[in-house]
Every structure is written in structure tokens, then in C-alpha cells.
Amino acid sequence: MLNVLLRRLFQAALTVLVVVTLVFVLFSVIPGTYASSLQADKRDVSAEVLERIEAELGLNDPLPQRFGRYMAGLAQGDLGVSYATKRPVADMLSGRVWASFRLACAAILFAVCIGLPLGFFAAMRRGSWLDTATMTLAVSGLSIPAFWAGLVLMYVFSLKLHWLPTFGYGSGGLKHLILPAITLGIAPMALLARTTRAAVLETLNSDFIRTARSKGMSERRLVLRHLARNAFVLVLTTIGLQFGSMLGGSVVIEKLFAWPGVGSLLIDSVGLRDIPAVQGAILVIVLFFLLINTLVDLAYLVVDPRIRYR
Amino acid sequence: MTHSPASLVLSRRRMLAAMLASTAAAAVGAIPFAARAQEAGTPRPGGTLQMVAPFGSALQSLDPHATYESQDMAVSKAFHRSLYNWDSATNSVVLELASEVKVSDDGKTFTYKLLDNIYFHNGRQLVADDVIWSYSRILAPGSSLSAISNLQNIKGAQDYLDGKADTVTGLAKIDDLTFSITFDSFADPGFLLFEAVTAILPREAVESGTFLSNPVGCGPFTFVEHIEGSRISGKKFDKYFKAGKPYADAIEFTITDDYSALDVAFRAGEIDATVLSENGYVLYAQDPELSKGLIEIAEMFTRHMGMNLDMKPFDDVRVRQAINYAVDRDIIIEKLLKNKAFKAVGWLPTPSSGFDPDRKPYAFDPEKAKALLAEAGLTDGVSFEAWVTDATSSLGVLQAMTPFLAAVGITVTPKVVEAGVLVEAINKGEAPAWFRSNGTGPDPISALRSFDSRRPRSTNRAGFKDTAFDAILDEAMATLDPAKRVELVRKADAYIFDQAPVWFHNYNKAVLATQPWVHGVDANVTEAAIIEVDQVWLDENAPSR
């Protein structure tokens, strides 16, 4: 287990290094700068102010010098200061990471609670109306754009029923979390339903299931002891991948629901060419993804002791 | 000469400007109006204003000096005040924090008497030192704050900026409530000192180290909370200097530029006022109830296609004029922009004091366009590349004008880029043509400086070079007679109209949707989303009461 962790840690450090280098270099060479982004609005910032901003931020320094400065700071845990807000990127991220994490957890919870049972029962009753309905739901869930699904939910639950607020973060309570979480969870829920169904069907056709059945094992025991556990190994990968990608993949939902997450910060910062903020947001997203993947890998060991990493 | 607050007396010049603006606006039917009688009834205190910062999903900065973003300025209205303010009722700048201003005979020195009842949210009284410190902060050596250009004409400002002086000599304290500002040349300080970028701030709060997350000002609301990327809120400031204001007990801004979500939230009654997109405008205008709360505003922004005069074929004025004659702007405004725009009849927009109500716009006259092109020796046609963003007002308009241009022998190819890239290409002189919306007010001279040949490319983007035009602007700037000044400004605007360094498209028609329970929302032509929140009140039907 320790070896696995150390190896994952090394891989994570390497991944982070590659990502921050790529992002920094890309954002430094593509057209457009932070200064030019300030004139993108219909109000003009004067040329002299732009020059002063570039000098203040060291944007005229050669790329290697700027990159070296950034990496030196990063090595000491300093994510730098946002060009736009003039605030430490770490401060900007702190509140947003929690908001994104809450949203991702709620969305994956919704996806698991709905998608897993649906997929499971659809497989157990293959060819029935439940199976057909589940697969229709799954295909729809994967096909419907999240943006549209969110608007429909807003329309129904906010505008027509007045049950839930349209958007915003509120005071951090559940009320504001429900709609964005469901919207974000729809596609993973659909995918999970499909994956679970396929995994259960595959496991049902396994030799050990046939053997267990032929030995007269009760259906309940068969499902709980053999089927669910073996199918879950396959499903676990989907859950991990979906959960891991939620922090960075929730941009549309965050913007739609005015949710103060990392994704919307990333998009805004990209538009502004605010490289420290972009780097910080991407770093968080990458680390989250790596962390979830590592946890999934470790979970395999628990769920299926036959799995061993070398 | 003495100026007093708007509520008391308007100076002759401002009165004239306001009258001209009103006349001009009325002449083209573009004067801001509210379908519902917004001011009906007696203002009623209480409730929470649910407002929107509608141009992005985050604020750039809570330091008003550091940001020139429209939505940051909309939020700043709740927390900060500047020496002057924009008065939407008269379409002019008026004194805000001072009771009077005396102007020297040469028009360069302005002596202000501050109101004696202005307090910051930390409880300290606002005094002359705060004004001088705030302006000096903007001009500090090494500063990169947005308002530098607003204050650069103050005497000694450049020396201070360059670190050659310890103070800005043009800023002088006379007593605790009196100070003077001396400019190098005549300037109207109202135009320079009314936006949040020149807000008066308390030094101790700014230097406390927490100002960026806990702003302190002298505005109608004190800061409560900022959830970055979602919401910012404040509560009523009991020591606000305007008696009885603000009417609301609290204010919340939802920070979002998602107009679909805003539409749902507005219809659900969760927000009190919001700006509308083109599509939203059509739907709301058709709705018998929602249409009653619409406020249409001819904003001081001029949408245009800029042309690089250093590149062919735009170095020939006949080609530029031909483009202006070739396109039917009415149909583009009607069909594509859903009438959410006013046809441009020059660079200066209808609410500008320099707008000439008698000017006729370029007519849609393809034959004249062809004749001009032939005169320019382009009988075989001509082609160019136009840089655009993917916005409707950019790529959409270009696509709509393409067949009109083709009909007179002009082939245009779009190059779609991101907004920051577009600006960089324009500023470097690399883009042959481009689509943009420029702020063209409220100071008409400043707006016309966009064609001043002595200005850098980032201001004079077309690269317009004409010393005769520069001379008209300089003469307008130097004259103290308001009528003569307006006359010169109009002359300069007419000059630009004739030279056509841009394809004049439209002035933005901003549309605010307001709830039936909301009253006192002003129609701010400098930016519709910047609402004077201290005068907005909610009646008994407001859900937030």
C-alpha cells in the first residue's frame, strides 16, 4: 500500500510539473495578454496604464525569467498573485475549492444514488419495461446538454413551483445546492446506470455465478455476496473518473447557477489571461483528479483483494 | 462662477449641455424612458434590493480604483461615492460630495467645499485630506490604477507619477472641508471625477491590508459579504450623507452574465432589476406585464467597424464612405439586433452634449457606394479581412453586412478571434478592419480623441491622422464658452462623420427590466447596469420585504 502511495505521489508531481509548464508556456505565447484583455471591454484603459500594468506585473520580462519566478514561488507553496484581483491566488481558490467540492460531492451522490440502483435493477430485469425505461433515461441523460437540463430544472422548480432558488450560493445551505447538483449529476448518473447494467450483466454471466446458483445459493445472498461486489469493481472506475472530472467539468453549471466554483474562476481567468489564477485553478483541478484516482486505486484493493499493484 | 449640487443649481454650461442632450435625444426618439411610472408614489423604506452584476461571473476587484469593468462599477455604487456623480435626470455630471465649487477665471482651478455630513463606513468623517490622498494614491509613482488618465491633467501629476515630486502640486488643502484642484489646461472635472475609479476612500482602511476583501467607502451601503463568483451584499449605512437614503435596508448583487438564468430568476421574482439581451428584449416587449417594467436607454457606446487607415483600401476616404453607403443598417438593427440599438448618425451618441440633432446619417445608397468605389479606381472590386469576436454584435453583424458589401463589389472575409486577441491585433495595427463598441461619452472631447493623431494606436485605433481635426479638438478644449465649445465639438464630430474612419453602425440601446414593486431605477446613459441604488425603493409587494 505504501509503495502504491509513493508511486502515485511521484506520478502526481510529474503530472503537475508537466501541466503547469504547458499552461504557462501556452498562455505566454498565444496572442492576447492580460493588458489587452483590459481593453476588450467597451471601456478603454489608457495605453500608459497598460504599460504600467505590464511593468508592474513583470510581463515584459523574458518567458524563462517569468517561468522561473513562478516555479520558485510554487516550490514554496506560493501560487502567486492574480493579475486581475491583485489578491493571492491561494486566497481566491480557498472559498471556491470548497464550493466546487460540495457541488461535486452532491452531484456524485445524486448520480450514485439514482444511477447505481437503476442500472442494477435494469440488469436484473433485462428486457423488462424497467430496463427499457432505464436505458432510455440513460441515453437521454447523456444526450441532453447540461445547460439545457439546468434551465428546465430552473423553470420547473424555481419559476413554476417556487420550491428552490434559481441560482446563487445562498448562505451555503442545501437549498441552493440541489438544482446545480442534479444538473451536474445527470450525465454521470446516466453513465453509471449504463455501466452498472453492463457490469451486472457481465457478472451474471460469469462461471462463479452459475456455480453459486447451481449449488442452490439464495438469490439474495448471491446478489449481495457475489454479484454486487464483483460488479462494483467495474463501476468503481466510472465513479472515480466522473467524480474526478467534476471539479473542472462543472464550468457550464457553475456559470449557469452563479455557483462560486473553481471552474468559473478558470474560465474568467482564461479570458483575462490571468496566468497565476489560471495556473492555480488548473492545479487544483489536476490535484483533485489525481487524488480521486489514487483513492479509487486504493479502493480496488479493499473491494477486490485479488487486485495487487506492482 | 459657483456650481452647486444638482438639486440646487446647474451651471449655465451644464444646463446647456443637458438641454442640448435632451433635445438631441428627443430628436431621434432615443431619450431614456420608462414604460411604467417609476417614480409614482412616496418612497418607502425597507426591504432588500436584489440587483445583478450582469457582465461576468466574477468581480475583478473590490478596490474601485483598480477596476474599470462596468459591473465592478455597478457594485461600487452601493459602497462608494466620488466627488461628482452622474445625474440621469439631466444627463449630466453633478457635484456629489461637495456643496459648491468655485472656478477660477482661467478655468483651471476648482475650489470645492465638501459637505460636512459625509462619513466613511468606519465612522470617520470624510475630509479634504481624503480627497487629496485618494487622488494621490491613483497617481502614486509606480501606480497602475485605471484612473491615472483621468487625473493626469492635474498640475504636477506627471512629476508625481514619475517620482520627481513628493506631492501633486495641483491638489491643495485649504481647510478640513475645502480643497482645490488645479489643472494644467482647462478641463471639466465633472467628466473626470464622477466614476467609481476616482472614488474617495479612507486611507486607513485601504492600507489596513484587508481592503480588497472588506471594502470601506462612504456609499449608501456598508459591505457585508462577498462570495467570489456568486454574490456581494451590503446593509444600509445609517450615517449616509443623503437624508433618508438609501431606502432599502440591504442590497445583494448576484454576479452572473448568464442571461437565460437571469430571465428565469427575474420571472420568478428573485431579482428586482436586470439588463436584457436582444432576445430577452423581444420577449419582454411582447409580454403585456413584463413590458410595463422596461426602461430603454440610449447608452453612450458607439458600435462600429473600425478601419485601419494605414492599410489599403482604407487609406482612401471614398472607400470608407462607400462602405457607409453600401449597407442597410436599418434592416440589420431590426432583424438581427431586434431593434435593441439606435442607428448611429456619427461618432458621438444621442445623449452626448456634442451630438448634432440636425445631422443626417449615411443613407443606404448602393449606387452612390459603387460610384465612390469607381471614383477610387476600384471598378474590379475590392476585398478585405475583418477581425471579429463571435458575438452577435460583431460576427453576426459582419455576416449580415456581407451581402450588402458584395452587391457593390466589396468582398469581406471574417477572422474570428477572442476579444483580447482582437484588441492586441488592433493596437499593433495588424487588423485591417474590426468590430468594436467604444465608450463615447459623457465627455465628447475625450470621445473624439479616439481620432486624435497624437494619440497612440491603443486610443486612435484607426490611425486617423489629420492636423486640422486635432486643431478643432484643441480649440474646443481651450474654449471656456460652453456654446462655442459645443459648436466646435459638433464641428469635430461632423469632420469624423465625413472622413468616415469607421463604419458607423449603432448606439447601444440598453434595456433594463424592472419588477412592478421596484421604483426609482434611473436610466443611466453612461452604463445602464450602473444604477443609483440609494434612490431605489421597494413597495409593499416586494417579496424581499
HADDOCK unambig.tbl for C-alpha pairs under 7 A between the chains (distance, minus, plus):
assign (segid A and resid 31 and name CA) (segid B and resid 421 and name CA) 5.44 0.50 0.50
assign (segid A and resid 32 and name CA) (segid B and resid 420 and name CA) 5.03 0.50 0.50
assign (segid A and resid 32 and name CA) (segid B and resid 421 and name CA) 4.30 0.50 0.50
assign (segid A and resid 32 and name CA) (segid B and resid 424 and name CA) 5.81 0.50 0.50
assign (segid A and resid 33 and name CA) (segid B and resid 420 and name CA) 6.80 0.50 0.50
assign (segid A and resid 36 and name CA) (segid B and resid 420 and name CA) 5.23 0.50 0.50
assign (segid A and resid 36 and name CA) (segid B and resid 423 and name CA) 5.82 0.50 0.50
assign (segid A and resid 36 and name CA) (segid B and resid 424 and name CA) 5.55 0.50 0.50
assign (segid A and resid 37 and name CA) (segid B and resid 419 and name CA) 6.99 0.50 0.50
assign (segid A and resid 37 and name CA) (segid B and resid 420 and name CA) 4.29 0.50 0.50
assign (segid A and resid 39 and name CA) (segid B and resid 423 and name CA) 6.56 0.50 0.50
assign (segid A and resid 40 and name CA) (segid B and resid 419 and name CA) 5.38 0.50 0.50
assign (segid A and resid 40 and name CA) (segid B and resid 420 and name CA) 5.43 0.50 0.50
assign (segid A and resid 40 and name CA) (segid B and resid 423 and name CA) 6.13 0.50 0.50
assign (segid A and resid 42 and name CA) (segid B and resid 437 and name CA) 5.40 0.50 0.50
assign (segid A and resid 42 and name CA) (segid B and resid 438 and name CA) 5.20 0.50 0.50
assign (segid A and resid 42 and name CA) (segid B and resid 439 and name CA) 5.88 0.50 0.50
assign (segid A and resid 43 and name CA) (segid B and resid 438 and name CA) 6.61 0.50 0.50
assign (segid A and resid 43 and name CA) (segid B and resid 439 and name CA) 5.52 0.50 0.50
assign (segid A and resid 45 and name CA) (segid B and resid 146 and name CA) 6.31 0.50 0.50
assign (segid A and resid 46 and name CA) (segid B and resid 149 and name CA) 6.54 0.50 0.50
assign (segid A and resid 47 and name CA) (segid B and resid 458 and name CA) 5.97 0.50 0.50
assign (segid A and resid 49 and name CA) (segid B and resid 144 and name CA) 5.46 0.50 0.50
assign (segid A and resid 49 and name CA) (segid B and resid 145 and name CA) 6.91 0.50 0.50
assign (segid A and resid 49 and name CA) (segid B and resid 146 and name CA) 6.39 0.50 0.50
assign (segid A and resid 49 and name CA) (segid B and resid 148 and name CA) 6.89 0.50 0.50
assign (segid A and resid 52 and name CA) (segid B and resid 144 and name CA) 5.21 0.50 0.50
assign (segid A and resid 53 and name CA) (segid B and resid 144 and name CA) 5.19 0.50 0.50
assign (segid A and resid 84 and name CA) (segid B and resid 60 and name CA) 5.93 0.50 0.50
assign (segid A and resid 85 and name CA) (segid B and resid 60 and name CA) 5.46 0.50 0.50
assign (segid A and resid 85 and name CA) (segid B and resid 61 and name CA) 5.03 0.50 0.50
assign (segid A and resid 151 and name CA) (segid B and resid 261 and name CA) 7.00 0.50 0.50
assign (segid A and resid 154 and name CA) (segid B and resid 264 and name CA) 6.95 0.50 0.50
assign (segid A and resid 155 and name CA) (segid B and resid 264 and name CA) 6.51 0.50 0.50
assign (segid A and resid 158 and name CA) (segid B and resid 268 and name CA) 6.51 0.50 0.50
assign (segid A and resid 159 and name CA) (segid B and resid 264 and name CA) 6.34 0.50 0.50
assign (segid A and resid 159 and name CA) (segid B and resid 267 and name CA) 6.74 0.50 0.50
assign (segid A and resid 159 and name CA) (segid B and resid 268 and name CA) 4.69 0.50 0.50
assign (segid A and resid 166 and name CA) (segid B and resid 264 and name CA) 6.97 0.50 0.50
assign (segid A and resid 166 and name CA) (segid B and resid 265 and name CA) 5.52 0.50 0.50
assign (segid A and resid 168 and name CA) (segid B and resid 230 and name CA) 5.84 0.50 0.50
assign (segid A and resid 168 and name CA) (segid B and resid 254 and name CA) 6.94 0.50 0.50
assign (segid A and resid 169 and name CA) (segid B and resid 230 and name CA) 6.43 0.50 0.50
assign (segid A and resid 255 and name CA) (segid B and resid 57 and name CA) 6.56 0.50 0.50
assign (segid A and resid 255 and name CA) (segid B and resid 258 and name CA) 6.78 0.50 0.50
assign (segid A and resid 256 and name CA) (segid B and resid 258 and name CA) 5.84 0.50 0.50
assign (segid A and resid 256 and name CA) (segid B and resid 261 and name CA) 6.18 0.50 0.50
assign (segid A and resid 258 and name CA) (segid B and resid 57 and name CA) 6.80 0.50 0.50
assign (segid A and resid 258 and name CA) (segid B and resid 229 and name CA) 6.67 0.50 0.50
assign (segid A and resid 258 and name CA) (segid B and resid 230 and name CA) 4.99 0.50 0.50
assign (segid A and resid 258 and name CA) (segid B and resid 255 and name CA) 6.64 0.50 0.50
assign (segid A and resid 258 and name CA) (segid B and resid 256 and name CA) 5.67 0.50 0.50
assign (segid A and resid 259 and name CA) (segid B and resid 229 and name CA) 6.71 0.50 0.50
assign (segid A and resid 259 and name CA) (segid B and resid 230 and name CA) 5.71 0.50 0.50
assign (segid A and resid 260 and name CA) (segid B and resid 227 and name CA) 6.92 0.50 0.50
assign (segid A and resid 260 and name CA) (segid B and resid 228 and name CA) 5.96 0.50 0.50
assign (segid A and resid 260 and name CA) (segid B and resid 229 and name CA) 4.43 0.50 0.50
assign (segid A and resid 260 and name CA) (segid B and resid 230 and name CA) 5.14 0.50 0.50
assign (segid A and resid 264 and name CA) (segid B and resid 57 and name CA) 6.97 0.50 0.50
